[in-house]
Amino acid sequence: MIKTQVSDAALLSAYIQGEDKAFETLVKRSKSKVYTSIYLIVKDRYVAEDLMQETYIKAIDVIKSGRYNEEGKFLPWVVRIGHNLAIDYFRKDKRYPTIVLEDGSKLFNSFEFAEESSEDIQLKADKISNVRELIKKLPDEQREVLVMRHYEELSFQEIADQTGVSINTALGRMRYALINLRKMLEKQESAYDAKLYPK
C-alpha cells in the first residue's frame, strides 16, 4: 500500500473492513491539522494533545457504529470534531451553562449560593464535575445534541444541519438526553440517601 497514492476514502473503507493500519495512516495525515485547530482555541499544549486523542476516539466511535457519511471528506470532518471538542472544552472551562431539564427545572439551580464559602465553591465544583461525568454516559447522539445546545449555544436548526438530521430528530435526541440525565441524577440521589439512611 503506497500511502501517498491511497485516498482517504479508500483508507476509511479498508479500516471499516478491519484493517487497523489504514486508520493509523489517516491519523498521520491529519493529526497536525487537527492539533493546530484545537491548539488555536485552547492555547495549551497538554490540553490540545488530550483533546486530539479524544477527537480520534470519537471519530473511531462514529465510524465503527456506521454513522460516518462524509463521502470521503475525512480531513475536514475530523478537524471539525476536534474544533467542536475544543470549543466545548473552552466554554466549559470558562462558565457553567444552565441545563433545563424536561420538566422545566434547572439543573444548576441548587448550585446558586448567596454567600459562597470555600466549602460551597467546592460543592458546586463537585456537582458540576458529576454532571459532566453523567453527560459522558449519555448515548453519543444525545450527548452531542446536549453539548451543542448548552455548551456551544447552537440553535436546533444549526444542530440539525451539523449532525445531518431533521430538526425533529435533534429535538427528540435533546428530550431523551434530558430525561436520561434526570433519571441518572435521581438514581444517584436515591443511592446516596440509602447510604445515609439505610432501611
N, C-alpha and C positions, 0 to 999 in steps of 0.2 A: 504493500500500500504506500504509494508515494504521496506524502502528506500535502504537498503544495498543489497537487492535481485533484485531490478529492474535495468535493464541495461540502459545505456544512450540512446540506440536506442529505447527502449520501452518508456522511458520518453519523448523523442522527438516526438514519434508517438502520445502519449497522448496529448502533448502540441499542436501539429498540429490539433488534433481533438477538441481543445478548452479548455483543462484542464491547466489553467494557473499555478496551483501549481506545475505541473511537471517541468516547466521551473525554478521555484524557487529552486527546488531540484538540477537541473543541475547547477545553479549558485552557490549554496552552495558547491557542489562537486568540481567545477573548479576554483572558484574565487581566491584562494590562489596562484595557479599556474599561472593564468592569470596576477594577480597583480605583482607577482615576475618577470615574463618575461618582463613586462613593466617597472617596477622599475629599473631593471638592466640596462636598456637603458637610461631612462630619469633622474634617480638618484634624484628624487624629489617626496616626498610622496603625495603632493596635486595634482601634475600633473598626477602621476600614478593613483590616485583614479579617477580623471576626465576621463582619457583615458580608465580605466577599465569600467566605466559606458558607455562610448561611444562604447566600444567593444561589450557589451551585447545589446545595442540599434541596432548596425549594424547586430549582429547575429540574432536578432528578425526580422529585416527587410528582411534579406536573407531567413529565414525560412518561414515567412508569405507570401513572394512573390513566394514561391515554388521553389526557386533556390538552396535549400540545397540538396547536393547529396554526402555527405561524408561517406555514408554507415555505420552509427553508430559510426564513429570516432569523436565524438563531442569534446572531450577534446583537441586533437592536433589541430583541426580546430579552436576552439575558442581562443586557445593560439596563433595560427598563426595570427588571426585577431588582437589581442592585440599587438603582436610583430610588425606587419605592421603599426598599428596606432602609436606606439611608435617611430619607425624608421622615419615615416612621420613627426611626431612632432619634433623629434630631428633634422632632416635635415632642416625643415622649420625654426626652431629656429636658426640654425647656418648660413644659407645662403639663398639667394633668387634665385631659378632656373630661367633660361630663357625659357619661353614657346614660341615656334614658332607657330604662327597661320597658318591656312591652306593656306593663301595667301603668306606665306614666311616672313611676318613681325614679328618682335619680340615684345612680349607683354611688356617686361620691358625696351624697348629702350628708352622710354620717361622718364625713371627713372634715366638715367645716367647724372649726372651734373659734370661739370669741377670743380667748387669750391662749395662745399656743405655748405650752411649756415644752421642754425638750422631750418629755415623755409623749406628749400629744403629737409632736412632729414625727417621732419615731413610729408611733402607732399609725399615723397617716401614711408614712413611707411603707410600712409593713403591709397595710391594707392595699395600697396601690400595687405593690410588688405581687401580692397574692392575686389581685385581679388580672394582672398581666400574665401570670402563670396559668390562670383559668382560661384566659383568652387563647393562649397557646394550645390548650387542649381541645378547642373547638375544631370541627371538621374544616379542612382547608378553605373550602368555598365560603363558609360562614365567617371564618376569621378574616379572610381577605376583604369582604364587604364591610365588616365592622371596623377594621383598621382604616380602610379608605374613607369611610364616612366620618368616623370620630377623630382620627389622628390626622388624616390628610385633608379633612373637611371638603371632600368631593361631593357633588350633588349625585343623586341616584342616576341621573342621565349620564354623567361622566363615568360613574362606576359601571353602568351597563355597557357603555362604549368601550371602556378599557378591558373589561372582562369578557366581552363578546356575547353578552346575554341580553335578554329583554329587561326593561325596567321592572316588570312584574316579577321576574326571576330574582333580580337584585333585591327588590323589596322583600320577597319571600325568604331569601337567604338571611337578610338582616333580621327579620322577625324570628326565625328559628335560632339565630345566634343569640339573640336577647333571651329567648325562652330557655335555651340551654345554659346560658350564663346564670340566669336566676336559679335554675334547678341545682347547678353546681354549688352556688352560694348557700342555698337552703340546706343542701346535703352537708356542707361543711359546718354550718351553724348547728344543725342537729347533732352532728358528731361531737362538736365542741361542748354542747350542753350535756350530752351523755357522759362526757369525761368529767365535767364539773359536778353534775348532779346525777350520779348513777342510780338507777331504779332499784 
